[in-house]
Amino acid sequence: MGGKKKLNLKQMERMQDKKDEQDKEKKKEKAGAPKERKPSAIISPDARSEKTLSELKKMHVLTPYSVATRFNIRISSAKDFLEQLQENGAIQLVSGSHNIKIYKVD
């Protein structure tokens, strides 16, 4: 009965070419300047350093993610660093679960 007519090969090629050109234009618009990614450090900062503690005091809430982004270290290193600070008594655990722990500076 009714329905859409089947396109021949030449018509399908033209439609695909148009679609490819539109996709390239969209990618050029979105691309912009590529961001440079710096590799994260593995070694955590010194837990006894005054400079490090003053940086932490500026932060309202201490989470592994916020510490990792501030000091440019890996999240696993940030977790270890926060646990070390808690053992030293520099920070205090506010809340936590098995996924994330939230600390505050004393």
N, C-alpha and C positions, 0 to 999 in steps of 0.2 A: 504494500500500500504506500502510504506516505513515508516521509523520513528524509534525513539528510543525504544528499547525493555524495557518493564516494568520490574522493579527489583522485586525480591521476598523479603519477609520479612527479611530473614537472611542477604541478601545483603544490604538492607536499614539500618539495625541495625549496621552493620560494618561501613558503610559510616558515620553514625551519631556519632559513637564512635570515629572515626578518627577526625571528625570535632571538637568534644568536647575537645579532647586532644590538638589539635592545638590552640583552643581558650584559654585553660588554660595556655599553654606555652606563648602565647602573653600577657596575663594578668600578668604573673609573671615578664616578661621583663619590662612592662610598670609601674608596681606597684612602685618599688623603695621604698624610705623611705617616709612614710606619713607625710604631713606637719601638724604642730600644729596650730590650729586656736585659736586666742585669742579673747574673746568677746570684742566688742567695748564699750567704755564708753559712758554713756548717758550725763554726765555733761561736758559742754564745758569748756575750760581753761579760766582763768581770762583775760578779755579784757584790763585791765589796767596794767598788769604785764610787766615789762621791758624784762624779759626773753622771754615771748611769742612774744612781738613785735620784738625782735632781731631775733627770728626764722623766723618770717614772712618776715623780710627784706632780708633774704637770698634767699627767693623764688622769682623768676622772675615774675610769674603770679600766682594770687590767684584765685582758683576755689574751690567750695565746696568739690570736690573729692580730690584735692591735700591737702587741709587743713585737711580733715578727715583722710587721710592716714598718714600724718605727725604727728598728735596729737592723733591718734588712737581713734577717736570719730565717732559717726554716722554722716551720711551726713546731716540729718535734723538738728542736733546740729551744724554742721559746717556752714550751711546756716544761722542759727540764730546768730551764733558767728560773721560771716562776716557782717551781717546787723548791729549788735551792734557796730562793729568797724567802720563801715561807719558813723553811727550816731555820734560817738565820734570824727570823723574827722581823724582817724589814717590811713584809706585807702580810695581809691577813685574808684568809679565805672567806668570802661572803656567801657564795652559793656555788653549787656544782652538781654535776651528774656524771655519768660515765662518758658523755660526749664532750662537755665543756666545763671549765671551771672559771669562776669570776672572782677576782681579787680586788682589794683596795689597799692603798698605801696607809701605813699607820702614822 
